[in-house]
Amino acid sequence: MDVNALLNSVLGNAGAGIDKAVDKAKSANIPGGVMGGVAAGGLTALLLSNKKARKMGSKALAYGGMAAVGGMAYKAWRDHQENQPASSAATGGSGTAVPALEAPKGSIFDLAVAQQTNTGEDMRLVLIRAMISAAKADGHIDADEQARIEQQIADQDIGAEEQRFLVEQLNAASDPIAIARLSEGEEQAAEIYLVSLLALDLDTPEERRYLDRLADALLLPEELKLQLEQQALTVV
């Protein structure tokens, strides 16, 4: 499987591209808040509500993609290891977000390269699974919207194997327990929790319940959980 092509399909040309995708969806009057224009904003723009898509496509993620997720998770994990309070790591003195650290090359947080999980799967694929599962937690994707997304996937410039993977994730149940089982160790658990956070608004009971169940299943220490939540705030 071409993981890099798959990542490009999912994340697309983030940043400015997300805004274009939002505007395109508004002009097309697409129901349910699901946005059109995969080429502009990636599959993210189709799966997520407007606010969530803007969050996924802003700041660090606009430039670093999954590598940025690894850097943010690394910073949260490092601060947790050093017993730094979560409140000290979020923003600079002006209130602007502090850029995420680059994960050490070759470390488990280095998502610029393949990292295997306990199932032998590329960790970047697991994070795509986690993001899509979380994005579906509020149930905003109905049957018509799902069919539309599947058609957009079919139109993507990716291979049949990559398309099949995306459709399988789209059709899979939104199951935080199953996602948690794909991780091995605290570091991978941190990455899964962070990317799930970035795909959620947490403005519905369903999303809050999904995240709470995920955190419990990942066995995350409370302070690390707070560090990760603080990191997620830096890209809002």
N, C-alpha and C positions, 0 to 999 in steps of 0.2 A: 504494500500500500504506500502511496506517495503522501506521507504525512504533511510535508510542507505545502503541497497543493491543497490538501484538505484544510489546513489551517487558514490559508488564504481565502478559501471558499467560505469558511465560517466567520472569520474576522473581517475579511474584505479590506477595503481601503478605509480604515477607521478615521476618526477625527472629523475633518470637513465632510467626508463621504457620508457619515451618519446624518448630518444635517440635511444633505441633499436627499437622502433616502426618506427622511421624515417629511420633507416638503413634497416629494413625489407621491408619498402615500396620501397626504392630505388632499392633493389635487385630484388623485384618483378616487378619493372617497372610499377607501378600503375599510370595511367594517371591523370592529373589534380592536382597533388600535394596532393591528398587525401591518407592518410596513412592506411595501414593494420595493423592488430594485436591489436584487442581491449584488449586482456588480458594484453598486455605489457603497453599500454598507455591509456586505457579507450576509451570511445566513442569520447572524445576530439581529440584523435589522428586520428580518421576517419573524423571528421567534419572540422578540421582546417588545414590551410596550414602549411608547416613545421615550419615557423617562429612563427606563432601563437601558435602552439602546444608546441613548446619549451618554449614559454613565460608562457603558462598556467601551464606547468609542472616544472617550475623553482622555486628556492628559497622558499619563504613562502608557496606557494601553494603545493610544493612537499611534505611538511610535515603536513600541517594543513587542506588542502582541503577547504571546505566551511567555516569552523571555521576561517581559515586565512582570507578569504574574509570579514567576519564579523569584525575581528580585524583591518584590514586595513581600512574598511569603518568607524569604530569607531574612529580610530586615525584622519582621515580626518575630520570627523564631530566634534570631540572634539577640534581640532585645529581651525576649523572654528568658533565654539562657543567662543573660547578664543581669537579670532581675531589674530591668528598667521599667518603670511604670508606663502603662500604655499611653497615658495622657501626655507624656513628654515627647512622644515620637511622631505626633500627627502633623503639626504644621509649624512653619517658621514664625518669626516674630510679627510679620505683617499679616498673618492669617492665611497666607497662600500655602498650597500643598508643597511638601518637601518631596523632591523626586525620589523614586524608589532606588535603592542600591542595586548595583549589578550583582547577580549571584556569582559566587566564586566559580571560575571555570572548572569543569569536571566534577563539580559537587552535585548532590542530588537535586539541588535547586536550579541547576543550569538547564533550563528548558529550551535552549537553543539547539540542544542535541538530544538524542533519544535517551530516556531513562526508563528502565524496566520496572514494572510493578511485581507484586508477588504472583501474579498470573502470567507473567512474561509479556504483558502488553506494554506498548510504548505509553509512558505516563502522559504524554500530550494527548493521546487518544482518550485516556481516562478523564482528563480534564474537559475535553469536549463533551464526553458523556455526562459529566457532572454539571456542566453549564446548561446543556439542553434539558436535563432532568429538572434542575432548579427552575429554569425558565418556564416550564410547564406546570409548576406547583400550584399556581393560582387558577388553573383551568381555563385561561382566557383563549386557548386555541380550540375552536370548535371544528366540526367535521369539514365544513366548507373551507375554512382557513388552512386546515391540515392538507387538504387536497391541493390548494393553491401553493403551499410551500413545497409539497412533493414535486409539483410541476416545475417550480423554480429550481429545485435541486437537479431535476432531469436536464434543465437547460444550462447547467453550469459546465464550465470547461474543465471537467475532472473526469477521471476514468470510472468505469462501471463499478469497480470495487469501492471506490470512495463514495460514489452516489449511494450504493447499497448500504454502506455504514451509516450515512446520515439518515436515510429513510428508516433504518432499524432503530436508531436512537429516537427519532421523531415518534415512532410507533410504540416504543417501550414505555412501560409505566413510569410515572414520576416517583421513584422509590429511593429515599435517602439511605435506607439500610443496605440495599444492594450496591449503591455507589460507595458507601463506606467500606464494604468488604473488598473493594478493589485496591485499597491503600495498604501500604506496608510501612509501619513506623510513623513517628510523629511528624517528620518532615513532609512526607507525602500527604498525610492527613491535613497538614496546614495548607498545602496547595489546593487540595480539594475544597476545603472550607472557604478559602479566599475566593476562588473562582465562582463558587456557588453564591457567595455573598454579592459578588459583582453582577450576578444575573437576577438578583431579587431586589424589589423595592421595599419589602417588609411592611407593606401597607394593607395587607389582608391577613386574616387569621390563618389561612391555608399556608401562606408563605412563611409566617412566623413558626408555625407548627413544623413545617418541613425543615427549616433551619435548625430548630431545637432538636429534632430527631436525628438530624445529620451530625450535629456536634456530639450528642450522646453516643452515637454509634462509632464515631471516630475516636472516642475516648480522649478528647482534647482537654488539657489542663485549662482551668478557667482563665488564668492570666494570659496564656497563649491565645485563647479564644478572643479575649479583649484586645490583644495586640493586633490580631488579624482584622477585627472589626474596625479598629482605628485606622489601619492601612487602607481598608476599603473606603473609608471616608475621604481619604486624600485624593481619590479620583472622581468624586461626585462633582 
